[in-house]
Amino acid sequence: MFPYDPTLLAAVTATPESIDEVIQTMRVIDETCINRDGLKWFNGLYLQVTQAVQSRIASGGFSDPQSLAGLDVQFARLYFGALASSLSGQAAPECWQVLFNSRSQTLIARIQFALAGVNAHINHDLAQAIVTCQATATIPQHGTIQRLYGA
């Protein structure tokens, strides 16, 4: 779709292990995408949110920063995985295809691209991230802070 898609694919193929690595990948996407690429606008919004989460973790703003960081990383992996699937010609979740298939349509407002990505990411990926975190030994116990946000 765009001549730089192989660069994006290479960036999202690596599996991030930390919020720093998530941010690094998002910065590559942001710096690679041109302004006419709708992906840039969702990614830019998501980058800002991730940086805010990282800042709040660093300042002690969460009572269980390790669990929240794990959820954040797992959540981002799902976005990167959907993008990698789409860029490599494989089936990505249909909710993501709305954004990925229309990336080059300049008549769509930037906010619409951002909101399409937010919708796919929250409504599809968040539930999977929570289940995956639970499957990897972060099971919230009744009465704990993790129970409040599902990680």
C-alpha positions as a Markdown table, in Angstrom:
| # | Residue | x | y | z |
|---|---|---|---|---|
| 1 | Met | 0.0 | 0.0 | 0.0 |
| 2 | Phe | 2.9 | 2.4 | 0.9 |
| 3 | Pro | 6.5 | 1.9 | -0.3 |
| 4 | Tyr | 7.7 | 1.9 | 3.3 |
| 5 | Asp | 5.4 | -0.9 | 4.5 |
| 6 | Pro | 8.4 | -3.4 | 4.6 |
| 7 | Thr | 10.0 | -1.0 | 7.2 |
| 8 | Leu | 6.8 | -1.0 | 9.2 |
| 9 | Leu | 6.6 | -4.8 | 9.0 |
| 10 | Ala | 10.2 | -5.2 | 10.2 |
| 11 | Ala | 9.4 | -2.9 | 13.2 |
| 12 | Val | 6.3 | -4.7 | 14.3 |
| 13 | Thr | 7.7 | -8.2 | 13.8 |
| 14 | Ala | 9.9 | -7.8 | 16.9 |
| 15 | Thr | 8.2 | -8.8 | 20.1 |
| 16 | Pro | 8.5 | -6.0 | 22.7 |
| 17 | Glu | 9.3 | -7.1 | 26.2 |
| 18 | Ser | 9.0 | -3.7 | 27.9 |
| 19 | Ile | 7.1 | -0.4 | 27.6 |
| 20 | Asp | 10.4 | 1.2 | 26.4 |
| 21 | Glu | 10.4 | -1.3 | 23.5 |
| 22 | Val | 6.7 | -0.7 | 22.8 |
| 23 | Ile | 7.4 | 3.1 | 22.6 |
| 24 | Gln | 10.5 | 2.5 | 20.4 |
| 25 | Thr | 8.4 | 0.5 | 17.9 |
| 26 | Met | 5.6 | 3.1 | 18.0 |
| 27 | Arg | 8.2 | 5.8 | 17.3 |
| 28 | Val | 9.5 | 3.9 | 14.3 |
| 29 | Ile | 5.9 | 3.7 | 12.9 |
| 30 | Asp | 5.4 | 7.4 | 13.6 |
| 31 | Glu | 8.6 | 8.5 | 12.0 |
| 32 | Thr | 8.1 | 6.2 | 9.0 |
| 33 | Cys | 4.5 | 7.0 | 8.1 |
| 34 | Ile | 3.8 | 10.1 | 6.1 |
| 35 | Asn | 1.0 | 12.4 | 7.1 |
| 36 | Arg | -1.3 | 11.0 | 4.4 |
| 37 | Asp | -1.2 | 7.6 | 6.0 |
| 38 | Gly | -4.1 | 7.0 | 8.3 |
| 39 | Leu | -2.1 | 4.6 | 10.4 |
| 40 | Lys | 0.1 | 7.5 | 11.6 |
| 41 | Trp | -2.9 | 9.1 | 13.4 |
| 42 | Phe | -4.0 | 6.1 | 15.5 |
| 43 | Asn | -0.3 | 5.2 | 16.2 |
| 44 | Gly | 0.4 | 8.8 | 17.3 |
| 45 | Leu | -2.5 | 8.8 | 19.7 |
| 46 | Tyr | -1.6 | 5.4 | 21.1 |
| 47 | Leu | 2.1 | 6.5 | 21.5 |
| 48 | Gln | 1.0 | 9.5 | 23.6 |
| 49 | Val | -1.2 | 7.2 | 25.8 |
| 50 | Thr | 1.6 | 4.7 | 26.2 |
| 51 | Gln | 4.1 | 7.5 | 27.1 |
| 52 | Ala | 1.6 | 8.7 | 29.7 |
| 53 | Val | 1.3 | 5.3 | 31.2 |
| 54 | Gln | 5.0 | 4.9 | 31.3 |
| 55 | Ser | 5.4 | 8.2 | 33.1 |
| 56 | Arg | 2.8 | 7.4 | 35.6 |
| 57 | Ile | 4.4 | 4.0 | 36.3 |
| 58 | Ala | 7.7 | 5.8 | 36.8 |
| 59 | Ser | 6.3 | 8.3 | 39.2 |
| 60 | Gly | 4.6 | 5.6 | 41.4 |
| 61 | Gly | 1.1 | 6.4 | 40.2 |
| 62 | Phe | 0.0 | 2.8 | 40.2 |
| 63 | Ser | -0.1 | 0.5 | 43.2 |
| 64 | Asp | 1.0 | -2.5 | 41.1 |
| 65 | Pro | 3.2 | -1.1 | 38.3 |
| 66 | Gln | 4.6 | -4.5 | 37.3 |
| 67 | Ser | 1.2 | -5.9 | 36.5 |
| 68 | Leu | 0.1 | -2.8 | 34.7 |
| 69 | Ala | 3.3 | -2.7 | 32.6 |
| 70 | Gly | 2.8 | -6.3 | 31.7 |
| 71 | Leu | -0.7 | -5.6 | 30.6 |
| 72 | Asp | 0.5 | -2.6 | 28.6 |
| 73 | Val | 3.1 | -4.6 | 26.7 |
| 74 | Gln | 0.7 | -7.4 | 26.0 |
| 75 | Phe | -1.9 | -5.0 | 24.8 |
| 76 | Ala | 0.6 | -3.3 | 22.4 |
| 77 | Arg | 1.7 | -6.7 | 21.1 |
| 78 | Leu | -1.8 | -7.3 | 19.8 |
| 79 | Tyr | -1.8 | -4.1 | 17.8 |
| 80 | Phe | 1.6 | -4.9 | 16.4 |
| 81 | Gly | 0.5 | -8.4 | 15.6 |
| 82 | Ala | -2.6 | -7.2 | 13.7 |
| 83 | Leu | -0.5 | -4.7 | 11.8 |
| 84 | Ala | 2.1 | -7.3 | 11.0 |
| 85 | Ser | -0.6 | -9.7 | 9.7 |
| 86 | Ser | -2.1 | -7.0 | 7.5 |
| 87 | Leu | 1.3 | -5.9 | 6.1 |
| 88 | Ser | 2.3 | -9.4 | 5.3 |
| 89 | Gly | -0.9 | -10.2 | 3.4 |
| 90 | Gln | -2.3 | -12.4 | 6.1 |
| 91 | Ala | -5.7 | -12.1 | 7.7 |
| 92 | Ala | -5.8 | -9.5 | 10.5 |
| 93 | Pro | -8.8 | -9.2 | 12.8 |
| 94 | Glu | -11.7 | -7.7 | 10.8 |
| 95 | Cys | -12.1 | -4.8 | 13.2 |
| 96 | Trp | -8.5 | -3.7 | 12.4 |
| 97 | Gln | -9.0 | -4.1 | 8.6 |
| 98 | Val | -11.2 | -1.0 | 8.6 |
| 99 | Leu | -8.2 | 1.1 | 9.5 |
| 100 | Phe | -5.6 | -0.9 | 7.6 |
| 101 | Asn | -7.6 | -1.1 | 4.3 |
| 102 | Ser | -8.3 | 2.6 | 4.3 |
| 103 | Arg | -4.9 | 4.0 | 5.3 |
| 104 | Ser | -4.4 | 5.8 | 2.0 |
| 105 | Gln | -7.9 | 7.4 | 1.8 |
| 106 | Thr | -7.1 | 11.1 | 2.2 |
| 107 | Leu | -10.7 | 12.2 | 2.4 |
| 108 | Ile | -11.0 | 10.4 | 5.8 |
| 109 | Ala | -10.3 | 12.8 | 8.7 |
| 110 | Arg | -7.3 | 12.1 | 10.9 |
| 111 | Ile | -9.5 | 11.8 | 13.9 |
| 112 | Gln | -11.5 | 9.1 | 12.2 |
| 113 | Phe | -8.4 | 7.0 | 11.7 |
| 114 | Ala | -7.4 | 7.5 | 15.3 |
| 115 | Leu | -10.9 | 6.5 | 16.5 |
| 116 | Ala | -11.1 | 3.5 | 14.2 |
| 117 | Gly | -7.9 | 2.2 | 15.7 |
| 118 | Val | -9.0 | 3.0 | 19.3 |
| 119 | Asn | -12.2 | 1.1 | 18.6 |
| 120 | Ala | -10.5 | -2.0 | 17.3 |
| 121 | His | -7.9 | -1.9 | 20.0 |
| 122 | Ile | -10.2 | -1.4 | 23.0 |
| 123 | Asn | -13.1 | -3.6 | 21.8 |
| 124 | His | -11.1 | -6.4 | 20.4 |
| 125 | Asp | -7.5 | -6.4 | 21.8 |
| 126 | Leu | -8.1 | -5.4 | 25.5 |
| 127 | Ala | -10.1 | -8.4 | 26.3 |
| 128 | Gln | -7.5 | -10.6 | 24.7 |
| 129 | Ala | -4.7 | -8.9 | 26.6 |
| 130 | Ile | -6.4 | -9.4 | 29.9 |
| 131 | Val | -7.0 | -13.1 | 29.2 |
| 132 | Thr | -3.4 | -13.5 | 28.0 |
| 133 | Cys | -2.1 | -11.8 | 31.1 |
| 134 | Gln | -4.2 | -14.2 | 33.2 |
| 135 | Ala | -2.9 | -17.2 | 31.3 |
| 136 | Thr | 0.7 | -16.1 | 32.0 |
| 137 | Ala | 0.3 | -16.2 | 35.8 |
| 138 | Thr | -1.1 | -12.7 | 36.4 |
| 139 | Ile | -4.4 | -14.0 | 37.7 |
| 140 | Pro | -6.2 | -11.3 | 39.8 |
| 141 | Gln | -7.2 | -12.6 | 43.2 |
| 142 | His | -10.5 | -11.3 | 44.8 |
| 143 | Gly | -9.9 | -8.2 | 46.8 |
| 144 | Thr | -6.6 | -7.2 | 45.1 |
| 145 | Ile | -5.9 | -4.1 | 43.0 |
| 146 | Gln | -5.3 | -6.3 | 39.9 |
| 147 | Arg | -9.0 | -7.3 | 40.1 |
| 148 | Leu | -10.0 | -3.7 | 39.4 |
| 149 | Tyr | -8.3 | -3.5 | 36.0 |
| 150 | Gly | -8.3 | -7.1 | 35.1 |
| 151 | Ala | -4.6 | -7.8 | 34.9 |
